[in-house]
């Protein structure tokens, strides 16, 4: 039996044996803003994924700095210059890792509601400012569930290292915003089975051309958490989207 099929069967058994996890409660959102959103021409919101917590938000999961959303925001702001403010936002409770919550979508759904509210507040405060939302890993699923509800000021959505968006094609997100997808060649999410059954799995690989998203050039990215490395084409590509020049 193929390994991925065995894993799927195990997941189905787990789903049958365990109730769907309830969305975990979160206190005040963790927000780190790099740059001046009141004076910026454009704003970027970064939504992190699994294993991100308030405790490791600034230092990175496992002490790996490049996993830190705050560090990622600083790298993107530096390459964009003063025209762009970058906000690292954690207003939901991501899964703790590769667990049952990670292969389900309840936490993404709850996160999408919180994200929508936050972005609407930004748009109300700065109605003439274009907004880009970047979701990494499980954060891309949060982005997907929020997509149809985000305000018109959101011009671009970016999914990095996505495990899937719970839809079979980009058009099913029902948004006018441009959808970009970046996936490094050695990102382990490329090996995730493209299935969604009984609430398990996140469906089609959005990096496939048939999905219908725009391809983000992420040359130089390393693994699952190297999309914001300085000096890489990956970071320059993110900057181009953020600046509206892509």
Backbone torsions as a table, in degrees:
resi	resn	phi	psi	omega
1	UNK	NA	135.2	-179.7
2	UNK	-63.2	146.1	-174.9
3	UNK	-60.3	-42.1	-177.6
4	UNK	-65.4	-34.2	179.6
5	UNK	-69.3	-38.4	177.4
6	UNK	-62.9	-41.9	179.0
7	UNK	-63.3	-39.7	179.5
8	UNK	-64.1	-42.4	179.3
9	UNK	-62.9	-39.7	177.1
10	UNK	-63.5	-41.1	179.8
11	UNK	-63.6	-41.0	178.6
12	UNK	-61.9	-42.0	177.6
13	UNK	-63.3	-39.5	177.2
14	UNK	-63.5	-41.5	-179.7
15	UNK	-64.2	-37.5	179.5
16	UNK	-70.2	-32.2	-175.9
17	UNK	-87.0	-24.7	-173.6
18	UNK	-117.6	138.9	174.6
19	UNK	-69.2	156.9	177.2
20	UNK	-60.5	133.8	-179.5
21	UNK	-66.7	139.0	176.2
22	UNK	-78.3	144.4	176.9
23	UNK	-57.1	129.7	-178.1
24	UNK	-73.7	144.4	179.2
25	UNK	-76.2	148.5	177.8
26	UNK	-130.0	148.3	176.2
27	UNK	-80.1	-144.0	178.9
28	UNK	-63.6	136.5	178.2
29	UNK	-58.7	149.3	173.8
30	UNK	-93.0	121.8	-177.0
31	UNK	-133.1	126.7	175.0
32	UNK	-123.9	121.7	-178.3
33	UNK	-109.6	127.0	177.3
34	UNK	-112.2	117.6	-173.6
35	UNK	99.8	179.9	-176.1
36	UNK	-109.2	100.9	-178.4
37	UNK	-63.9	-24.0	-179.8
38	UNK	-74.4	-25.0	-178.7
39	UNK	-110.0	-3.6	-175.5
40	UNK	-79.8	149.6	174.5
41	UNK	-75.4	-29.9	-175.4
42	UNK	-142.1	154.3	-179.9
43	UNK	-129.0	138.4	175.1
44	UNK	-116.3	136.2	174.6
45	UNK	-114.9	122.6	177.7
46	UNK	-98.5	129.0	179.4
47	UNK	-115.2	110.9	-176.9
48	UNK	-79.5	172.6	-175.6
49	UNK	-114.0	-151.5	-172.5
50	UNK	-56.0	147.7	176.2
51	UNK	73.2	3.5	174.6
52	UNK	-83.7	131.1	-179.2
53	UNK	-133.8	164.4	174.1
54	UNK	-57.4	-31.5	-177.1
55	UNK	-72.2	-33.5	-177.9
56	UNK	-106.6	9.7	-175.3
57	UNK	-59.3	-36.2	-176.6
58	UNK	-95.6	-26.8	-177.0
59	UNK	-103.5	-15.7	179.9
60	UNK	93.5	142.2	177.4
61	UNK	-57.0	130.9	-179.6
62	UNK	70.7	13.3	-178.7
63	UNK	76.5	10.4	178.5
64	UNK	-89.0	109.1	-169.6
65	UNK	-60.2	-36.7	-176.1
66	UNK	-68.6	-9.7	174.1
67	UNK	-86.0	-7.4	-177.6
68	UNK	-77.3	122.8	176.8
69	UNK	-59.5	-35.5	179.1
70	UNK	-65.4	-42.8	176.9
71	UNK	-63.0	-42.4	179.1
72	UNK	-61.0	-41.4	178.8
73	UNK	-62.0	-39.2	179.7
74	UNK	-65.9	-39.0	179.7
75	UNK	-65.6	-43.1	-178.6
76	UNK	-67.6	-41.4	178.8
77	UNK	-62.3	-41.0	-177.8
78	UNK	-61.8	-41.1	-177.4
79	UNK	-79.7	-22.7	178.7
80	UNK	-83.7	-27.9	-174.9
81	UNK	84.8	-173.1	-171.7
82	UNK	-72.0	-8.1	-177.3
83	UNK	-73.3	-16.7	-174.0
84	UNK	-122.8	130.6	170.5
85	UNK	-99.1	138.3	-177.8
86	UNK	-119.9	126.8	-178.1
87	UNK	-113.6	121.7	170.8
88	UNK	-92.5	122.7	-169.5
89	UNK	-126.4	128.5	172.7
90	UNK	-129.4	92.8	-178.7
91	UNK	-114.3	17.9	176.9
92	UNK	-144.3	172.7	178.2
93	UNK	-104.6	105.0	178.2
94	UNK	-68.6	163.3	170.8
95	UNK	-57.5	155.4	-178.1
96	UNK	-76.4	-14.3	-178.7
97	UNK	166.8	-145.5	178.8
98	UNK	-84.2	74.8	-177.6
99	UNK	-123.6	-172.9	-177.7
100	UNK	-61.2	-38.4	179.3
101	UNK	-62.2	-31.2	-177.2
102	UNK	-71.6	-29.5	-179.1
103	UNK	-96.1	3.1	171.5
104	UNK	-110.8	-179.1	-171.2
105	UNK	-123.7	2.9	-175.7
106	UNK	-58.7	-41.6	-177.9
107	UNK	-71.3	-31.3	176.1
108	UNK	-67.7	-39.4	179.3
109	UNK	-63.2	-44.7	178.0
110	UNK	-64.9	-40.8	179.1
111	UNK	-64.0	-35.7	-179.6
112	UNK	-63.3	-38.2	177.8
113	UNK	-64.1	-44.1	179.0
114	UNK	-66.6	-41.2	179.6
115	UNK	-63.6	-43.4	179.3
116	UNK	-59.0	-44.9	179.6
117	UNK	-62.2	-43.1	-179.0
118	UNK	-64.8	-46.1	-178.5
119	UNK	-67.3	-35.6	176.2
120	UNK	-62.7	-36.8	176.7
121	UNK	-63.9	-42.6	176.8
122	UNK	-60.6	-46.0	-177.5
123	UNK	-65.6	-35.5	178.2
124	UNK	-67.2	-40.5	-180.0
125	UNK	-71.1	-33.7	-178.0
126	UNK	-131.4	72.6	-172.8
127	UNK	-64.5	-19.0	-179.1
128	UNK	-99.5	7.7	-177.0
129	UNK	-100.3	129.6	177.2
130	UNK	-76.4	142.1	-176.8
131	UNK	-123.2	135.6	172.6
132	UNK	-115.4	136.2	176.6
133	UNK	-115.1	125.6	179.8
134	UNK	-114.3	123.4	177.1
135	UNK	-113.5	127.1	179.1
136	UNK	-105.4	133.8	175.4
137	UNK	57.3	-125.8	179.8
138	UNK	-62.2	-23.2	176.0
139	UNK	-62.8	-26.4	176.8
140	UNK	-68.1	-29.6	177.3
141	UNK	-71.0	-37.7	173.4
142	UNK	-58.3	-47.2	178.3
143	UNK	-57.2	-43.2	-177.5
144	UNK	-62.8	-43.0	-179.6
145	UNK	-71.7	-23.2	178.5
146	UNK	-86.5	-21.4	-166.4
147	UNK	-47.8	-49.5	-174.7
148	UNK	-71.0	-15.6	-176.1
149	UNK	-104.4	-6.2	-177.6
150	UNK	-71.9	151.1	-177.6
151	UNK	-69.4	165.8	-175.5
152	UNK	-67.1	-17.5	177.6
153	UNK	-66.3	-18.0	177.1
154	UNK	-79.0	108.2	-176.1
155	UNK	-95.2	-25.1	-174.8
156	UNK	-141.9	140.5	173.6
157	UNK	-121.3	136.6	-178.3
158	UNK	-127.8	125.4	176.4
159	UNK	-108.8	119.0	-179.8
160	UNK	-112.9	131.2	177.7
161	UNK	53.0	46.3	-172.2
162	UNK	-81.0	137.6	173.8
163	UNK	-80.7	-2.4	-174.6
164	UNK	129.2	158.5	-175.2
165	UNK	-117.8	14.1	178.7
166	UNK	64.9	16.7	174.2
167	UNK	-134.4	163.4	-177.7
168	UNK	-93.6	-12.3	-178.5
169	UNK	-156.8	154.2	-176.5
170	UNK	-58.9	-37.2	-176.5
171	UNK	-62.9	-21.7	-179.2
172	UNK	-73.6	-9.9	176.0
173	UNK	-75.5	-15.1	173.8
174	UNK	57.3	54.2	179.1
175	UNK	-137.4	150.3	175.5
176	UNK	-87.0	-11.8	179.3
177	UNK	-68.4	148.0	175.9
178	UNK	-72.9	135.0	178.4
179	UNK	-105.3	122.4	176.7
180	UNK	-111.7	142.3	178.6
181	UNK	-130.8	129.4	175.9
182	UNK	-125.7	132.0	-179.2
183	UNK	-144.6	114.7	-179.5
184	UNK	-65.5	150.2	-178.3
185	UNK	-58.2	-33.6	-177.9
186	UNK	-103.8	19.1	175.0
187	UNK	-74.7	127.3	-175.4
188	UNK	-65.2	-19.3	179.5
189	UNK	-66.0	-17.5	176.4
190	UNK	-65.3	-18.7	-177.7
191	UNK	-96.5	2.5	179.6
192	UNK	-72.4	132.2	177.7
193	UNK	-59.0	136.7	-178.2
194	UNK	-86.2	72.2	-177.7
195	UNK	-133.4	157.4	170.7
196	UNK	-149.6	111.0	-175.4
197	UNK	-147.6	133.0	179.3
198	UNK	53.9	36.0	178.7
199	UNK	79.2	7.9	-178.6
200	UNK	-109.5	141.7	179.7
201	UNK	83.4	166.0	-174.4
202	UNK	-125.0	18.6	168.6
203	UNK	78.2	-149.8	-170.6
204	UNK	-62.4	147.6	174.7
205	UNK	-72.2	113.9	-175.9
206	UNK	-71.2	-9.7	178.5
207	UNK	-82.4	-8.8	177.2
208	UNK	-71.3	138.3	179.4
209	UNK	-54.0	-35.3	-177.7
210	UNK	-65.7	-17.0	-179.2
211	UNK	-69.5	-31.3	175.4
212	UNK	97.5	8.9	176.5
213	UNK	-87.8	163.0	173.5
214	UNK	-78.3	139.1	-178.5
215	UNK	-86.3	126.2	176.2
216	UNK	-94.3	127.0	179.2
217	UNK	-73.7	110.0	-177.4
218	UNK	-112.3	32.4	176.0
219	UNK	-55.6	133.2	-179.7
220	UNK	97.2	-17.3	175.9
221	UNK	-66.1	145.6	-177.7
222	UNK	-119.6	116.7	175.4
223	UNK	64.1	-148.2	-174.2
224	UNK	-87.2	-18.4	-172.5
225	UNK	-129.6	28.4	-178.6
226	UNK	-114.5	31.0	-175.3
227	UNK	-81.2	-12.9	-176.9
228	UNK	-113.3	20.6	-178.2
229	UNK	-68.7	129.5	179.9
230	UNK	-59.7	144.6	176.8
231	UNK	82.4	3.5	-178.4
232	UNK	-99.8	155.3	173.2
233	UNK	-62.2	-32.8	-180.0
234	UNK	-57.0	-47.9	-179.4
235	UNK	-68.2	-38.8	177.1
236	UNK	-63.1	-36.5	178.5
237	UNK	-65.7	-42.3	177.6
238	UNK	-63.0	-39.4	178.5
239	UNK	-64.1	-38.9	179.5
240	UNK	-63.0	-40.4	177.0
241	UNK	-66.1	-45.7	-178.4
242	UNK	-61.2	-36.1	-178.3
243	UNK	-84.7	-8.6	-179.6
244	UNK	78.7	20.3	-178.9
245	UNK	-105.3	-1.5	-178.2
246	UNK	-74.1	NA	NA
